């Protein structure tokens, strides 16, 4: 059977979903996408492949998935119908036909993630889908120095959750920094919100949340900058910090 291939760009608020990948008895982005596709196409002779997995509650400003379909589709019509039938926390941005050799995972060049966080007093409940509030104080200046240590090629064995025997730990981080939030605002946001921005070709399971957890421990004074630097030499899978909560994480962009 001939397959027609399409690349579909979407954005979503992930707070009420258990990640991208379809699972039994839980609500996922992929599950909602495929339910909507069935409603539009009227058949199940299709499959979807996401640009990567996202954890529960993680959002995406830009995500992409590949659609393999038994029938040819009008791209403009599909985009229109998608946005009529998708729930309000998922929006289709673009539908385009792609070559049979295209792969939504391996053909991506750079992914950028943002982790939004604030400090001090408990934040407004409306902030929960967008950021994480860490109680007390953190040494932000030291955390800024720590984030820069992740740039370049390192062994991230200590920043991978439950790796397999085939996992490759040597990865290159193109950029890593902590900056003040200037991307999103609301009258219920705390006065000061920070963003941990990190970009690279690909990331290990829970890698960014483990990196963020380590930066928080650095900011608390529970580990030193030298300990953080040494953790990038590999050698064991004992994590320095805990896994930071998922709700502050957002896939900001994918470059093909």
C-alpha positions as a Markdown table, in Angstrom:
| # | Residue | x | y | z |
|---|---|---|---|---|
| 1 | Unk | 0.0 | 0.0 | 0.0 |
| 2 | Unk | 1.4 | 3.4 | -1.0 |
| 3 | Unk | 2.1 | 5.7 | 1.9 |
| 4 | Unk | 1.6 | 9.5 | 1.7 |
| 5 | Unk | 3.9 | 11.3 | 4.2 |
| 6 | Unk | 3.2 | 14.6 | 5.9 |
| 7 | Unk | 4.9 | 16.7 | 8.5 |
| 8 | Unk | 2.5 | 18.4 | 10.9 |
| 9 | Unk | 3.7 | 21.2 | 13.2 |
| 10 | Unk | 1.7 | 21.8 | 16.4 |
| 11 | Unk | 1.9 | 23.6 | 19.8 |
| 12 | Unk | 0.2 | 22.4 | 23.0 |
| 13 | Unk | -0.2 | 23.1 | 26.7 |
| 14 | Unk | 0.7 | 19.7 | 28.2 |
| 15 | Unk | -0.5 | 20.2 | 31.8 |
| 16 | Unk | -3.5 | 17.8 | 31.5 |
| 17 | Unk | -1.7 | 15.2 | 29.4 |
| 18 | Unk | 0.6 | 12.3 | 30.2 |
| 19 | Unk | 3.1 | 13.3 | 27.6 |
| 20 | Unk | 3.2 | 12.7 | 23.9 |
| 21 | Unk | 3.2 | 8.9 | 23.5 |
| 22 | Unk | -0.1 | 7.1 | 23.3 |
| 23 | Unk | -0.7 | 4.9 | 26.4 |
| 24 | Unk | -3.7 | 2.8 | 27.6 |
| 25 | Unk | -6.2 | 4.4 | 30.0 |
| 26 | Unk | -4.5 | 7.9 | 30.1 |
| 27 | Unk | -4.9 | 11.0 | 28.1 |
| 28 | Unk | -1.9 | 11.8 | 25.8 |
| 29 | Unk | -1.2 | 14.3 | 23.0 |
| 30 | Unk | -0.7 | 11.5 | 20.5 |
| 31 | Unk | -3.9 | 9.8 | 21.6 |
| 32 | Unk | -5.8 | 13.0 | 21.1 |
| 33 | Unk | -4.2 | 13.7 | 17.7 |
| 34 | Unk | -5.0 | 10.2 | 16.4 |
| 35 | Unk | -8.6 | 10.5 | 17.7 |
| 36 | Unk | -9.0 | 13.7 | 15.8 |
| 37 | Unk | -7.4 | 12.3 | 12.7 |
| 38 | Unk | -9.9 | 9.4 | 12.7 |
| 39 | Unk | -12.7 | 11.9 | 13.0 |
| 40 | Unk | -11.4 | 13.8 | 10.0 |
| 41 | Unk | -10.3 | 10.9 | 7.8 |
| 42 | Unk | -13.0 | 8.4 | 8.6 |
| 43 | Unk | -10.6 | 5.5 | 8.7 |
| 44 | Unk | -7.6 | 4.2 | 10.7 |
| 45 | Unk | -5.2 | 3.5 | 7.8 |
| 46 | Unk | -2.6 | 5.9 | 9.2 |
| 47 | Unk | 0.0 | 6.1 | 11.8 |
| 48 | Unk | 1.9 | 9.0 | 13.6 |
| 49 | Unk | 5.5 | 9.4 | 14.7 |
| 50 | Unk | 6.4 | 12.2 | 17.1 |
| 51 | Unk | 9.6 | 14.2 | 17.0 |
| 52 | Unk | 10.4 | 12.8 | 20.4 |
| 53 | Unk | 8.7 | 11.9 | 23.7 |
| 54 | Unk | 7.7 | 14.5 | 26.2 |
| 55 | Unk | 7.1 | 13.9 | 29.9 |
| 56 | Unk | 3.7 | 14.2 | 31.6 |
| 57 | Unk | 2.7 | 17.9 | 31.9 |
| 58 | Unk | 5.4 | 19.2 | 29.5 |
| 59 | Unk | 4.3 | 21.8 | 27.0 |
| 60 | Unk | 5.5 | 22.7 | 23.5 |
| 61 | Unk | 5.7 | 26.0 | 21.7 |
| 62 | Unk | 6.7 | 24.0 | 18.6 |
| 63 | Unk | 6.4 | 20.2 | 18.2 |
| 64 | Unk | 6.2 | 18.1 | 15.0 |
| 65 | Unk | 4.9 | 14.7 | 14.1 |
| 66 | Unk | 5.0 | 12.7 | 10.9 |
| 67 | Unk | 1.8 | 11.4 | 9.5 |
| 68 | Unk | 1.8 | 8.2 | 7.3 |
| 69 | Unk | -1.5 | 7.9 | 5.5 |
| 70 | Unk | -2.9 | 5.5 | 2.9 |
| 71 | Unk | -4.8 | 8.3 | 1.2 |
| 72 | Unk | -3.6 | 11.7 | -0.2 |
| 73 | Unk | -4.6 | 14.6 | 1.8 |
| 74 | Unk | -5.3 | 18.3 | 1.0 |
| 75 | Unk | -2.9 | 20.0 | 3.3 |
| 76 | Unk | -4.8 | 23.3 | 3.7 |
| 77 | Unk | -8.1 | 21.4 | 4.4 |
| 78 | Unk | -6.4 | 19.2 | 7.0 |
| 79 | Unk | -5.0 | 22.2 | 8.8 |
| 80 | Unk | -8.4 | 23.8 | 8.8 |
| 81 | Unk | -10.2 | 20.7 | 10.0 |
| 82 | Unk | -7.6 | 19.9 | 12.7 |
| 83 | Unk | -8.1 | 23.3 | 14.3 |
| 84 | Unk | -11.9 | 22.9 | 14.2 |
| 85 | Unk | -11.8 | 19.6 | 16.0 |
| 86 | Unk | -8.7 | 19.6 | 18.3 |
| 87 | Unk | -9.3 | 20.7 | 21.9 |
| 88 | Unk | -8.3 | 24.3 | 22.8 |
| 89 | Unk | -5.0 | 23.3 | 24.4 |
| 90 | Unk | -3.6 | 21.8 | 21.1 |
| 91 | Unk | -3.2 | 23.9 | 17.9 |
| 92 | Unk | -2.0 | 22.8 | 14.5 |
| 93 | Unk | 0.4 | 25.3 | 12.9 |
| 94 | Unk | 1.3 | 23.9 | 9.5 |
| 95 | Unk | 0.8 | 20.8 | 7.4 |
| 96 | Unk | 3.4 | 20.0 | 4.6 |
| 97 | Unk | 4.1 | 17.0 | 2.4 |
| 98 | Unk | 7.6 | 15.5 | 2.9 |
| 99 | Unk | 9.8 | 13.1 | 1.0 |
| 100 | Unk | 9.6 | 9.3 | 1.6 |
| 101 | Unk | 13.1 | 9.4 | 3.1 |
| 102 | Unk | 12.2 | 12.1 | 5.7 |
| 103 | Unk | 12.4 | 11.1 | 9.4 |
| 104 | Unk | 10.9 | 13.5 | 11.9 |
| 105 | Unk | 13.3 | 12.2 | 14.6 |
| 106 | Unk | 16.7 | 11.8 | 12.9 |
| 107 | Unk | 16.3 | 14.8 | 10.5 |
| 108 | Unk | 15.9 | 17.3 | 13.3 |
| 109 | Unk | 19.1 | 19.5 | 13.7 |
| 110 | Unk | 18.5 | 21.4 | 16.9 |
| 111 | Unk | 16.0 | 21.3 | 19.7 |
| 112 | Unk | 15.7 | 24.1 | 22.3 |
| 113 | Unk | 14.0 | 23.6 | 25.6 |
| 114 | Unk | 13.0 | 26.1 | 28.2 |
| 115 | Unk | 12.5 | 25.5 | 31.9 |
| 116 | Unk | 10.5 | 28.3 | 33.7 |
| 117 | Unk | 10.9 | 28.7 | 37.4 |
| 118 | Unk | 10.5 | 31.2 | 40.3 |
| 119 | Unk | 11.7 | 31.5 | 43.9 |
| 120 | Unk | 10.3 | 32.4 | 47.3 |
| 121 | Unk | 6.7 | 32.7 | 48.2 |
| 122 | Unk | 4.2 | 30.2 | 46.9 |
| 123 | Unk | 3.1 | 31.3 | 43.4 |
| 124 | Unk | -0.5 | 31.9 | 42.2 |
| 125 | Unk | -2.2 | 28.6 | 41.4 |
| 126 | Unk | -2.8 | 29.8 | 37.8 |
| 127 | Unk | 1.0 | 29.6 | 37.3 |
| 128 | Unk | 1.1 | 25.9 | 37.8 |
| 129 | Unk | 0.9 | 24.9 | 34.1 |
| 130 | Unk | 3.7 | 27.2 | 33.1 |
| 131 | Unk | 6.4 | 27.2 | 35.8 |
| 132 | Unk | 7.7 | 25.6 | 39.0 |
| 133 | Unk | 8.1 | 27.6 | 42.2 |
| 134 | Unk | 11.1 | 26.6 | 44.4 |
| 135 | Unk | 10.7 | 27.7 | 48.0 |
| 136 | Unk | 13.3 | 29.8 | 49.8 |
| 137 | Unk | 16.2 | 31.4 | 48.1 |
| 138 | Unk | 18.7 | 30.2 | 45.5 |
| 139 | Unk | 22.0 | 31.7 | 44.4 |
| 140 | Unk | 21.0 | 32.6 | 40.9 |
| 141 | Unk | 24.4 | 33.9 | 40.0 |
| 142 | Unk | 26.0 | 30.6 | 40.8 |
| 143 | Unk | 23.3 | 28.7 | 38.9 |
| 144 | Unk | 24.1 | 30.9 | 35.9 |
| 145 | Unk | 27.7 | 29.8 | 36.1 |
| 146 | Unk | 26.6 | 26.2 | 36.5 |
| 147 | Unk | 24.4 | 26.3 | 33.5 |
| 148 | Unk | 27.3 | 27.4 | 31.3 |
| 149 | Unk | 29.3 | 24.3 | 32.4 |
| 150 | Unk | 26.9 | 22.1 | 30.4 |
| 151 | Unk | 27.8 | 23.7 | 27.1 |
| 152 | Unk | 30.0 | 21.6 | 24.8 |
| 153 | Unk | 30.6 | 17.8 | 24.5 |
| 154 | Unk | 30.4 | 15.9 | 27.8 |
| 155 | Unk | 29.5 | 12.5 | 29.2 |
| 156 | Unk | 26.0 | 12.8 | 30.6 |
| 157 | Unk | 25.7 | 9.4 | 32.2 |
| 158 | Unk | 24.8 | 11.0 | 35.5 |
| 159 | Unk | 22.0 | 12.8 | 33.8 |
| 160 | Unk | 20.0 | 10.0 | 32.2 |
| 161 | Unk | 17.1 | 8.2 | 33.9 |
| 162 | Unk | 17.2 | 4.4 | 33.6 |
| 163 | Unk | 19.5 | 4.1 | 30.5 |
| 164 | Unk | 19.6 | 1.0 | 28.4 |
| 165 | Unk | 22.7 | -0.9 | 27.6 |
| 166 | Unk | 22.8 | 0.8 | 24.2 |
| 167 | Unk | 22.5 | 4.4 | 25.5 |
| 168 | Unk | 25.1 | 6.8 | 24.2 |
| 169 | Unk | 26.0 | 9.2 | 27.0 |
| 170 | Unk | 28.3 | 11.5 | 25.1 |
| 171 | Unk | 26.2 | 14.4 | 23.8 |
| 172 | Unk | 26.9 | 18.0 | 22.7 |
| 173 | Unk | 25.0 | 20.9 | 24.2 |
| 174 | Unk | 25.0 | 23.8 | 21.8 |
| 175 | Unk | 23.9 | 26.4 | 24.4 |
| 176 | Unk | 22.9 | 26.5 | 28.0 |
| 177 | Unk | 22.0 | 29.5 | 30.1 |
| 178 | Unk | 19.8 | 30.9 | 32.8 |
| 179 | Unk | 18.1 | 34.3 | 31.9 |
| 180 | Unk | 15.2 | 36.3 | 33.1 |
| 181 | Unk | 11.8 | 35.5 | 31.5 |
| 182 | Unk | 10.8 | 37.9 | 28.7 |
| 183 | Unk | 8.8 | 35.4 | 26.7 |
| 184 | Unk | 5.5 | 35.1 | 28.6 |
| 185 | Unk | 3.7 | 37.4 | 31.0 |
| 186 | Unk | 0.4 | 37.5 | 33.0 |
| 187 | Unk | -0.9 | 39.7 | 35.8 |
| 188 | Unk | -0.7 | 36.6 | 38.1 |
| 189 | Unk | 2.9 | 35.8 | 37.3 |
| 190 | Unk | 5.5 | 36.4 | 40.1 |
| 191 | Unk | 7.5 | 39.6 | 39.7 |
| 192 | Unk | 10.6 | 37.6 | 38.8 |
| 193 | Unk | 10.6 | 34.5 | 36.7 |
| 194 | Unk | 13.7 | 32.8 | 35.4 |
| 195 | Unk | 14.3 | 30.5 | 32.4 |
| 196 | Unk | 16.9 | 27.7 | 32.0 |
| 197 | Unk | 17.4 | 27.5 | 28.2 |
| 198 | Unk | 19.2 | 24.6 | 26.7 |
| 199 | Unk | 19.7 | 23.4 | 23.1 |
| 200 | Unk | 21.2 | 20.4 | 21.3 |
| 201 | Unk | 20.7 | 17.8 | 18.7 |
| 202 | Unk | 19.0 | 15.4 | 21.2 |
| 203 | Unk | 18.6 | 14.7 | 24.9 |
| 204 | Unk | 18.6 | 11.6 | 27.1 |
| 205 | Unk | 15.6 | 10.5 | 29.1 |
| 206 | Unk | 14.8 | 13.1 | 31.8 |
| 207 | Unk | 18.2 | 14.8 | 31.0 |
| 208 | Unk | 17.0 | 18.4 | 31.2 |
| 209 | Unk | 15.0 | 17.9 | 34.4 |
| 210 | Unk | 18.0 | 16.2 | 36.0 |
| 211 | Unk | 20.2 | 19.1 | 34.9 |
| 212 | Unk | 17.7 | 21.5 | 36.4 |
| 213 | Unk | 17.5 | 19.5 | 39.6 |
| 214 | Unk | 21.3 | 19.8 | 39.9 |
| 215 | Unk | 21.3 | 23.5 | 39.3 |
| 216 | Unk | 18.7 | 23.9 | 42.1 |
| 217 | Unk | 21.0 | 21.9 | 44.4 |
| 218 | Unk | 23.9 | 24.2 | 43.4 |
| 219 | Unk | 21.8 | 27.2 | 44.1 |
| 220 | Unk | 20.9 | 25.9 | 47.5 |
| 221 | Unk | 24.6 | 25.3 | 48.3 |
| 222 | Unk | 24.2 | 21.6 | 48.6 |
| 223 | Unk | 26.8 | 20.9 | 45.9 |
| 224 | Unk | 29.7 | 23.0 | 44.7 |
| 225 | Unk | 30.5 | 24.2 | 41.1 |
| 226 | Unk | 33.5 | 21.8 | 41.1 |
| 227 | Unk | 31.2 | 18.9 | 41.9 |
| 228 | Unk | 28.9 | 19.9 | 39.1 |
| 229 | Unk | 31.9 | 20.1 | 36.6 |
| 230 | Unk | 33.1 | 16.7 | 37.7 |
| 231 | Unk | 29.7 | 15.1 | 37.2 |
| 232 | Unk | 30.2 | 15.7 | 33.5 |
| 233 | Unk | 33.1 | 13.3 | 33.3 |
| 234 | Unk | 30.8 | 10.3 | 33.5 |
| 235 | Unk | 31.8 | 7.1 | 35.3 |
| 236 | Unk | 28.6 | 6.2 | 37.1 |
| 237 | Unk | 24.9 | 7.0 | 37.1 |
| 238 | Unk | 24.5 | 8.4 | 40.6 |
| 239 | Unk | 22.6 | 11.7 | 40.1 |
| 240 | Unk | 23.7 | 14.8 | 42.0 |
| 241 | Unk | 20.3 | 16.3 | 42.1 |
| 242 | Unk | 16.7 | 15.1 | 42.0 |
| 243 | Unk | 14.6 | 15.3 | 38.9 |
| 244 | Unk | 13.0 | 18.7 | 38.7 |
| 245 | Unk | 9.1 | 18.8 | 38.3 |
| 246 | Unk | 8.0 | 18.4 | 34.7 |
| 247 | Unk | 5.4 | 21.2 | 34.5 |
| 248 | Unk | 8.1 | 24.0 | 34.1 |
| 249 | Unk | 9.5 | 22.4 | 31.0 |
| 250 | Unk | 8.6 | 23.5 | 27.4 |
| 251 | Unk | 9.9 | 22.4 | 24.0 |
| 252 | Unk | 10.5 | 25.8 | 22.5 |
| 253 | Unk | 11.6 | 25.0 | 19.0 |
| 254 | Unk | 12.8 | 22.3 | 16.6 |
| 255 | Unk | 15.0 | 23.1 | 13.6 |
| 256 | Unk | 15.0 | 20.9 | 10.5 |
